[in-house]
Amino acid sequence: MSTRRSGKKIIAMATAVAFAATLAACSSPAPEETGPIELRMTWWGGDARHELTNEALDLFESENEGITVVRDFGGFDGYLDKVTTQYAGKNSPDVIQLYNEVLVEFAERGQVYDLNQAVESGALSLDGWPEDLVETNTIDGKLSALPFGLSTHGFIFDEAKSAELGVDVPAEGYTWDDLATYGAAIRDASGGSVAGVTDLSHSYQVFEVWAKQNGQEFLTADGIGFDESTLVDYWNYWADMRASGAATAPDVSSEYLGTPYDAVVAGVATSTFLFVNQYESVQGSTPNALSLMRLPSEEEDPGQYLRTAMNLVVSSQSEHPEAAAKLVNFLLNNEEANAILGIDRGVPANGNVVEAATSSVNDVVAKAMGIIQSVRDNGSAAPVPAPVGSGTVNTIFSEFAQQVQFERKTVEEAAAEFLAQAQSELG
């Protein structure tokens, strides 16, 4: 059965799945472990995410006497290396926040616990979960993960800085050409001291949307899903933006490589890409009003889709997989927990807790929800789970883009060499 799904179908969250109800009806109570249990959970994120997650974990501990959760959190840089090293040392955390691009690799190495076992024992419920999401995370017949929130792409514009410079922010339905025009206007109005947009040539996530808008895919289950000319066009677009000064210079782009929105907060650019679940945190970092829209040219050929922001997995090395699954169940299915977590990691995938997570959203979060709804109504199909090697492919995409940025390679050279290496990594 194909794992490719339409955006509308994936987000049919309010519909309880019949097969999940059947599993719940047939499941037996989870076996009780005796004695105190210590679980370790690891995740990445900013300070706001840490505070919310810790609050939810405190609630879990208060409702599950005898279970203590040791919290291991930090920034995204080095996160995967840390987790990989822990696995190698037979000391992985019990519950791990993991991103889609490496899920298949972890699953095929036998490093994740089959959550179907927890469903059968009653430690984990799939009531309220869309069948497609469960299928998408089922790898080689094993339920390897469950999404820790759904999100989509977004683009922010600093309205205050743009108005100060006398430049109108693009209107809904703007195109890539409109973005270039806006960027040039910001450059001219600021005398070259501010760029209109951060250089996003290194972002495979933005290129993924670009490829979809051109009827192609970044990656498929079989490997590369786009033509070389599509990548050449993408990198040439950003090369032209750099040459004109509309986009940030290479040294500035490198400084904000992993967090381009910080360049907007710092005032060195007036627009950039983010995921909409990050919008509230970024808006809270600046007094300037930031408009939020879909990516350019979405009105013509949608490329955005509802994506798994991140996943929760239980490690196959866990000495307490049932208790770990119970923690996953709490974070994903408990209304009180989701009222705390909100949509920092995206909209909950379980339709039964969406209202709890969103009932008291402020105007800023409501804008993010509006983008998600827009993509739900008119978005692209979600890609299949990334094949083994995709994590490395994502890294070398950025590396080759940076070589173009610093004029160490031409666009054509970099595109050809990237494709050769990527195909080798993907087998």
N, C-alpha and C positions, 0 to 999 in steps of 0.2 A: 504493500500500500504506500502511495506517495506521501512523503512528509511535508510537501509543499502545500501551504494553505493560504486562502485569501485573508486580507486584513479583517474583513467583516466577520468571517467565521471564527477567527482566532479570538476575537474579543466578545464573543457571545457569552459573556460571563454570567449573565443573570439566569441562564438556563441550567438547571441541575442535570447532570448526565445520568442517563438511565443505567449505564453499566456501572457507574460509581456507586449508585444506590444499591445495586445488586451485590457489589462487593461488600459494602457496609453491612448489608443484611446478613451476609453469609459469614462475616468475620467473627472470630472468637476473641475474648478479652486478651489484651496483651499480658504476658507473664510478668509478675511482679519480681523485681530484683530486691534482694535483701541487703541491708546495710547502706551506709551513705554512698552516694555516687557523685563523682566529680567529672563533669563534662568540660571540654574546651571548645570554644567557638571562635572562629577568626573571620574578620571582614575588613574591607578597606572603606575609606570615606573621609569626609571632613568632620569638624568638631560637632556640627549640628547632628549628623548621622550617629556619631558615637553616643551623644547624649540620649537621643531617642532610643537607640538600640539597648543601651544600658538600662534605661527605664523599663523597657519591655522585658528584659531579662530579669530585672529585680522582681517584676510581677510574676514571672514564671516561677522563680524560686519560692516566692511567698505562697504560691498555690501548689507547689510540689515539694513538700517537706522531704528532706533527705537528698535532694539533688542540688548541687552547687554548679554554677556555670562560671568557669574561668574565662575571662574576656581577653582576646588577643587581637588588637586592631591597630591600624595605622594608615598611612597614605598608600596610594596605588603603586608608586614607584618601588620596585623590588618585591612587590607582593607575591607574584607568581614564583620567583626564585626562592622566596622564603618557604612557601608551601611545598614546593618541589623538594627542597632540602629536608624538610620535616618528614616527608614521605620516605625519602632515601634513608633517613635515620630511624625508620619505624616508629616515628613519634608524631604522626600527623594529628591535627585537631580532630575532634569527633564530628563537628559540624562546620562546614566550610562554605563561605560565600565564593562562588566561582563564576566566571564569565563564559558566555556561550562559545567563544572562539576556541577554548581549550577543553570543553566538556567531553567531546568525543575521544580526545587523547587520554584523558583520565579514565574514562569508562573502558576503553579498549585495553588499557593497562591493568584493569581489574582493581582500580583504586577507589571505586565508589560502591557503596552498599546498595543492593537492590531494594528500593523502597516498596516494591510489591509485597515483600515479606512483612513490612510494617503495616501495609493495608490489610493483609490477610489476618494479622494478629490483632488488629484494632488499634494499634498505636498511632496510625495515620489515617485520616479520612480524605476521600476524594469527592465528597458531597459538595456540589457547587462548582466543580472544576470542569471547564470545557474539554471535551474528549480530544480535540485536536492538540491542545497543549500537552496533555498527558502522552499522546502518541509521539509528538515531536521530541519529547524528552525520554522516550523509550528507545534504548540503543541495544541492539542484539537481544531483544526480548526482555531487557531489564529496565525498570524505571530508575534512571540514573540520577535524576534531579527534578526539582520543581521550581518554577520561576518565583523569584523574590521581587515581583513587581514587573509591570509592563510599561514601556515608555515609547517615545518616538523622537525624531530629530526636531530641532528648532533653530531659529536664527533670531538673534537679538540686535536691536539698534538703540544706541544711546540717544534718546530723543532730546534731552537737555543740551548735550554737547552739539548735536546737529543744529538745534535751533539757535544756539549761541553763535554758530558759524554761518547761520543763514541758509542752511541746506535742508530741504525737505526729506524726511525719511520715506523710502519707497512705500507705495501702497500695496495692499493685498493683491496677489496675482502678479507681482513683479517677476522679472526674468533675470537670468544671469547677465544679460546685457544691461539691464537696469541697475544691477548691483555694481557693475563696472562704472556706469555713469555716476552713480552716487559716490563711489570711492574716489573718482577723479575730482568731483565737486568738493569733497571734504579736503582732499589734498590741496586744491587751489585756494580754498577759503582759509585754510590754516597756514598757508605759506610753506607747506611741506612738513610741518611739525607734527601733524596727526594723520594717520592713515585711515582710509574709509572702511577697511576690513582687514582682519588678520589673514595672512597667507595660509590657506588651508590645503595647499598642494600635497602636504604630507599625510593628510587624513584619509585613510582608507574608508572610514565611515561616511565621509562626504562623497568620496568617489563612488561608493556603493550606490548612493542615491543617483548620482550622475549617470552611472551605467544603467540603472533601472529606467531612468528617464529616456534612455536610448534603446530600450527594449532588450537589454542584456543583464547579466548578473556579475557581481564581483567574483563570487565563488559558488560553484555547484557541488553536488555530491561527488562529481567526477573530477573536479579541479577548477581551472580558470574558466570563467563564463563570459568573457568579454573579448572584443577584438583589440589588437594593438593600437589601431587608429583611434579608438575611443579613449584610451589612456593618453595618447599623444595629444589629443584635443584638450583633455582635462589639464594636463601639465602645461600646455601652451597657453591656456586661458590664464593660469596663475602667473606664468612667466611674463605675459603682457601686463598683468596687474602690477607686478613688482617693477617692471621697467618704467611704468608710468608714475609710480609712487602711490597708486591707489591702494595697494596692499603693503603690509609691513615689510621692512627690509629683513634679509636673512638672519642677522644677529638678533633682531627683536623677536622674530618668529621662533628662533631657537630658545630664547629665554622663556617663552610661554608655550612651548611645544605641547605639553600635556594638558594645559589649562588655558586655552586661547581666550576664554572669557575674562581671565585676570588682566589681559591686555586692555580690555574695554573698561574694567574697573579702574585700572591705573591711568586711563585717559590717553593711551598711546594709539588706540584704534577706536572706532565708533560702532563697529559691528562684528559679529562672529557667529560661529556655530556652537551649539551645546545640545544636550538632551533635555527635554522639557522638564523632567523631574529635578533638574539642577537649577531651574529658573528662580525659584523662591530664594535659594541660598545666595545666588549671584545678585539678585535684586537687593537682597538685604545687605550686600557688601558695598553698595554705593547709594548716595542720596539722589542720583540722577535717575529719572524714570527710564526704564528699558522696555521698549515695545517687543513683543514676541510674535513671530510669524513662522510659517512653514518655510522650507528652503526655497531658493529661487526656482522658477519654472515649474512649480508643482501643479499650477492650474492647467498647464498644457499637457503634461505627461507625468502623472504622479510617480514618484520614486520612493517616497517615504512609506514606512510600514510600521505596524505595531510590533515592537521588538521586546524580547525578554531583556529587561535591564540588567539582570543578574540572576543567578540560580543559587539554591541551597542544596548541598549534597551532604550525605553522611559518609564518612570515610569507611572503607572496608577494613581499616586497621582499628576501628573503634572497639573497645572492650565492652561498650554498653550501647550497641546499635539500637535497641528498642527505646532506651531512654533518650538517645540522640534523636530518633525519629519522633518521639513525643515532643521534643523541643521544636523541631521543624513544624510539626502539626500546630503547635501553639502559635508560632510566629506567623504562619500562613493562614490559619483558619480561625483563630480566636478573635472575637470582635473587640474586646478590650485591648488586646495587643495591637490590633490594626488601628484602633482609635489613637493610640500613642504614636505608632510608626508613620501614620499618614501616607503621603505619596512621595516621601523622600527617595525611595527606590523605584517609584513608579506606581501605577494603579494596581491594586491587588488583582491577582489572576482569578481568585475564588470570588465568584459573583456574590456569595453570601455575605462577604465582609466589605464590599466596596462602599456601601453607605456609611459604615462605621468609620472608614478611613477618610471619607470625603465630606461628611455631614457638616463640619464646621470650618470648611476651607475659607481662606480669605480671598480678597480680590486677585492677589498675585497668583495663588494656586489655581484659582478659577480660570485664569488665562491659559495655564498649562493644560488644564482639563479640556479647555475648548479646542486646543490643538489636537489632543488625543482623540476627541470626538470627531474632529474634522478628518483625521486620517482613518478613523473607524468607518466613516461614511464614504470616503473617497480616497483610498490608499492603494498601495501596491501590495502584491503578495509577499508574505514573509519568506526569506530564503530558507533552504534546508539547513540542518545543523552543519556547522563548518567541518570540513574533512580534517583528518589528522595532518598536521603540518601547517595549518592555517595560522596559528599563533606566530610562527616564524615568518610566514608570508606577510602578515600585517607589519611586522617589525621591519622587514627589508623594503616594504613599500615606502615606509617613512624614510629609511636610510637613502634610498635612491632619489626620493623627492628632494631631500636635503642636499645631495650632490648636485642636483640641477639648480637649486636655490643659490648655492655658492659658486655656480658656473664651473664645476669640476667635470661635468658631463653635459652634453646636449640633451634635450628632451628625447630625441630619437634614440640616442645611445642608451640612456637610462631605461627607457621603456623596453627596448629589446633585451637588455641585460636582466632587468627585473623579471620579465616573463620567463626567460630561460632558467633563472634561479628558482622562481616560484614553482614552475612545472617540475623541477627536480625535487623540491621539498615535498610536493604533493604526490609524487610518484607517477 
